[in-house]
């Protein structure tokens, strides 16, 4: 790289070009001219010293290097969003705070929707309460400032155990016995590969043995995605163990490496939905029932019941908001094995402000 990359707007634009498949389509989404966006992309390529886009008469698409850059940039852009949200929370002076931690798939693909719904519910309840009282918004319905920490599942569990997060959301099948747990929903995992990989054109489903014998691009140890695949292969007869082509710390990096042809991998359907629609990845049929895992909320027993804002967010996550904002959720407690997860550090921290 010739110099520091400091144009976050250019990185966002590059990501949008990748999502839309052409500079023209991305320019429409971003509200800029095609010429301006094309010039910005060329400037970014000169800054980085690599070709990020392949330009053809039918449109523009990310090169292999471009896919990798977008994958790495996801963490940078997410951190910038959290910084901006944190600054907004400081300026707003809102005092209601809720510290949560979420594993990566949940944090990237579910938490944003939950927070929008929570904000809508709280503002609506505040307006209704104000109409029935003095016309001032009651303090209990001030919008909540949610402090979000993103980690893998074992990191989330440790943050909750240490009291650094009031509420955690995990993907691992290894549920901690020392925390309160509540079932959220099931999540399907898919075997995915690059369009040019030999698996993309198979005429018969993959067997577990074929999956285990092929080096995969995988998340790090302690990831719920990796735990689920490891347990699934170990449950076969005879027990199987996955081979690793590359180990990466984020789902975005794993997707980029798979798309670049490093090897196939196993990821949540939530994480690869856009890549499948745009043709960057191909889902490979697997023999047997779908590979699913449970998404779970966790919190400390001495924090049970959760504070009101925690109960409201949990109700949203469980899809229970139709019962009304003030009614506590009827928790679906999950039996857990006697042994808890190992500990891994959190990946990143940030603030998400509902205002």
N, C-alpha and C positions, 0 to 999 in steps of 0.2 A: 504494500500500500504506500503510495507516494506521500501522503500526508494524512493527518487525523480526519476521520469522517465525523463531521459535526452537523451536517444538514439532515436532521431527523425527518423533515418534510420530504426530502428526496427519497429516504428509505421507505417512508409510507407510500410514496408514489410508486416506487419500484414494486412494493408488495401488491399494490392495486393492479399494476400491469400484469403481474403474475396471476392474480385472481381472475381478471377479466379476459386475459388471453390476447390483448392488443392494446397499443397505446391509444388508439381512437376510443375504444370502449372505456378504458380507464380515465381518459380525459373527461368524458361525459360524466362519469361517477364523481370525479374530483371537482368538476365545475371549472375546468381550465381549458384552454385551447389545445388542440393536438400538437401544434407547433411548439407551444411553450413547454408542454410535457416532454416532447421528444428532445428538446434542447436541454432540459433539466436532466434527463436520463443520460445524455451524452456527457454532460458535465460530471455526473456521478461516476460514470465509467472511467473518465480521465482521472478523477480523484483517486479512485481505487486501483487503477492500473489493470483492470480485468474487463473482459467482455461480459456484460450482464444480460444482454438481450440479443436474440437472433432475429433480425428483421427480414421479413419476406413480403412479397406483394399481398399475401392473404392476411398479414398481421404480424405481430411481434410476440415472441414467447421467451421465457427465461432459458438461458443456457444452463448447463450443469453448475457452473460457477455461480450463476445468478440464483439458482435454487438454494445453494448452500448459504449464500449471503442473506437471502430472505429468511431462511431458517434461523441463522444466528441473530439477525436483526429483530426477530420477534421478541426476544428477551429485552433488548434495548428499548424497543418501542413500548412494551408493557411497563417497564420501569419508568419511562418518561410519563406515561399516562398516570401512573400512581403518584409521581412527584407533583404533577399538575393538580391532581385531585387533592393531595395533601395540602397544597398551597391554598386551594379554594376553601378547604375546611378551616384552615387557620384564619383566613380573612372573614369567614362567615361567623366565627365565634360560637358555633353550635357546640353544646356541651355533652349531648348524649353520644356515648361511644360504645362500640362493641368490637372486641378483638376476636377475629376468627382466623383459622388456618385451614387451607384447602390443598389437597394434592392437585397435581398439574392439570389433569383432564377436567376435573371439576372446576378448578379456578378459571381455566380458559374458556370453557364452553357452557357452564351452567351458572356459576356465581354471578356473572354480569346480568343475566336475565332475572335471577332471584333479587338482586339489589334494585333493579328497576321496578319490579313488582312491589317490593317492600316500600320503596319510596312512594309509589302511587298510593298504596294502602294507607301509609302513615299520613300523607298529606290529605287524603280524602277523609280519614277519620278525624283529623284535626279540624278540617273545615266544618264537618258535621257537628263536632262537639262545640265549636265556637258559635254556631248558629243557635245552639240550645242553651248557651250560657251568656256571658257578657259580651260576646263578640271578639274576645281575645283568644288566641290559640292556646289551649292548655299545655303546660310544660311537658306532660306525659306524651304528647304527640309531636314534639319537635322532631324533625327529620334526624335519623340516626347517622352518626359518622362511623362507618365500618372500617376498622383497621385490618387489612388482609395480609397474611403471610402465606407465600406459596412455597411448598416443599414437596418431597415425596411423602408417601403415606406414613412411613416410620418417623419422619421428621415432624409431621403434623401431630402424631400421637405424643411425641416427646414434648412439643410445645404446650399441648393441653395438660400433660402431666405436671409440667413445671409451672403452670398457671400463667403462661405467657399468652395463651389464647383461651377465651371463654368457651368457644365452640369450635370443633374441628370437623372436617369432612374428608373421608378417606375412601380409597378404592381397593385396599388390600383384603384378601380373604382371611388374613391373620388378625382377628379382632382382639383387642386388649381386654383382659379379664378384670382389670382394675379401674376401668372407666365405664360410665353409662353409655349405652349404644342405642341408636334408633335407626331402623331401616329407612332408606330414602327411595331407591328404585334399583332396577337391574340395568346393567350396561353390557352391551355386546362387544366382544373383541373380534377383529377380523384379521385374517392373514392377507397382507397386501404386498404387491410387488410393482416394480416399474413396468410400463407397457412393453418394453423390450425384453423382459426377463422370460425365461422358458416357462415358468409357471403361469404366465399371463395367458397362454394359449392352450392350457391343458384341457383335455376332453373328459377327464375323470377326476373325482374329488381327491384331495391330498389326504394321506393317512398320517396319523401322529408320528409314525416312524420316519416318514419322508420329511416331516417338519423338523424333527429332532436331528436328522442327519445332514441338514442343510444349514450352513452358517447364517445366522440371522443378525440383523441390526437390532439392538436391544437397548432398553433403558437400563439405568444403573441398578445395582442391588439395593433392595429396600423400596423399589417402585412397586405400586400395586399391580400395574400391568405385567411386570416381569414376574411377580409372585404368582399371579393367576396362571400364566403360561407354565411356569415351573411346576406348580402343583398339578396342573392338568397332565403334563407329560409324565410326572412321577407316579400318577395314579394308573398308568397303563400297565399292561402285563405282557412282557416284563417292563419294569420301570424304565423310562427314557429320560434323557437329559439334553437340553438344548445346546447346540454349538453356537458360538458367538463370533460373528464377523467383525462387529464394531459395537462398542458400548458408549452410549451418549446420555447426557444428563437432562435433556428436555425432549418432549414429544415433537416439537418443531424441528429439532436437529435430526431426530430419527426419521421423520417424514422426508426431510431433504436428502438424507443419505440414501434412503430407499429409492427415491425418485431419481437420484444420480446413478443408480445401478450398483451400489455397494453390495446389496443383498436384499432379500425380502425381510419382512418383519411382522410383528403382531401389535396392533394398536386399537384403541377404542374407535368404534364407528363414529362417535362424536368428533374425534380428532381428525379423521380422514374424510369426513363427509364432503368438504369442498374439493379435495384432491380427486375424489372419485367422480364427482360431477364434471370437473374440468378435464378429466382424462390424464392427470399427472400420475395417478396410481390406479391399479386394478385390484379388485377384491378377488381372492382365489377361493373357490369352493373347497370346503373341508368335510371329510367324511364324519358322520355322526351328528349329534345335536349341536346347536350353536354353542360357542364358548362364551359364557356369560360370567359376570362377577357382580357382587352386590356393592352399591354405594351406601355408605354408612355415616351418620353423624355421631360424634363422640364428645363427651364432656365429663368433668370430674364429679364424683359423687357428692362432694361438699359444695358444688355449685348447682345441685339439683333441689328444687326446680331452677331452671335458668331464669335470668332476669327477663323482664317483659320484652325488651327488644330482641333478646335471644330467642324467646318463645315465638315471637312473630316471624323472625327469619326462618326458624325451623319449620314453622307451619307453611311458609311459602315453599321451602325446599321439599316438603312432603306433599305439596299440591293440596294443602288443606285450607287454603284461604277462603274457599267458598263458604266455610262455616262462620266467617266474620273475623275481624281483626282482633277483637278483645278476648275471644274464646281461646284458652290454651289448647294446644294440639293434643290429641289422644295418641300418645307415643306407642310405637311398635317396638318394644324392646327385643333385642336380638341376643339369643344365647351365645356365649363366647367360650372358646377353649381356655384351659387353665393357664396357658403360657402366653405372654404378651409379645409384641413385636420387638425386634432389636431397634437400636436408636441410631438415627442418622441426622446430621444437622440440617437446618432449614436452608432452602435455596435462595430465597430473597424475601424482602419485606416491603410493605408499601401501605399507603392509605387510599381507601376508596370512600369518597364522601357522597352521601345522599343529601342533596340540597335542592 
